[in-house]
Amino acid sequence: MNFSTSDFNWTTVLNLSHNRNKVVSLNGQLDQSIEGNWFIHKVGLPYYTFYVKEFAGVDPQTGKAQYYLNTQNEDGSYNRGLTTNPDQAQSVPYKSVEPKISGGLTNMFDYKGFDLSFTLTYSLGGYSFDRAGTYIENGTNSIYGDGAGSKGRNLPVYALDRWQKPGDQTDVPRFVFGEAPGPNNSSRYIHSTNHLRLKSLTLGYTLPKQWVNKAFIDNARIYFSGSNLLTWAKWKQYDPETPVNGEVLCETPPMRTFSFGVQLTL
């Protein structure tokens, strides 16, 4: 309890968690295993580590996406030269899904019949893969051979920031309807899941006993409660509370709810 008097009480509860994991063995025979298009399971790395071609921004003269070559030199270092041809770029282990730290902070207040409590949840250091972005940011019908692409789909709002003329400084490549898409395993689709969320809030008022006792009621409290009221996220295009593997494909975000009520004790 932070503070307590006859009229006012304030209590705070803080919790945090840190989860760390790494692959220690792959059947004792393999050093690494590639899963799908954008995950690598490699000894010494976290289980959900992205394996992608590293995006290096947009060429301001052509609007094309650039990538680091990341081919290995003889000394084991990576070649950080640039290319606009993704076939020349080597996929490399990138960031991990797991956050470095996550948890919550709850505050509870009482003052002369009024009570207020709210919980903030947070997550820092994790990343997600925007699989939906690999569909809707591209101008052709086919990306995975399944006929999916931007034709017949809405573009994301950040397409308004795309490259449009020589000299434009942006991290969103040009969009040309019908142009072949870039690689779906690009780090351009990897986004931070850092966020702070007002997970729940409750405000109540307990009526004075001398009021309610006249109606043969022992206790009466009216209240308002809400959940998922506000979210501050580094990447705002989808909900930061992503699936366990960090792969996002049009998941429904948690609902924002409001409720009002009366609690009576007879």
Secondary structure, 3 states (H helix, E strand, C coil): CCEECCCEEEEEEEEEECCCCCECCECCCECEEEECCCEEEEECCCCCEEEEECEEEECCCCCCEEEECCCECCCCCECCCEECCHHHCCCEEEEECCCCEEEEEEEEEEECCEEEEEEEEEEECCEEEEHHHHHHCCCCCCCCCCCCCCCCCCCCHHHHHCCCCCCCCCCCCCCCCCCCCCCCCEHHHEEECCEEEEEEEEEEEECCHHHHHHHCCCEEEEEEEEEEEEEEECCCCCCCCCCCCCEECCCCCCCCEEEEEEEEEC
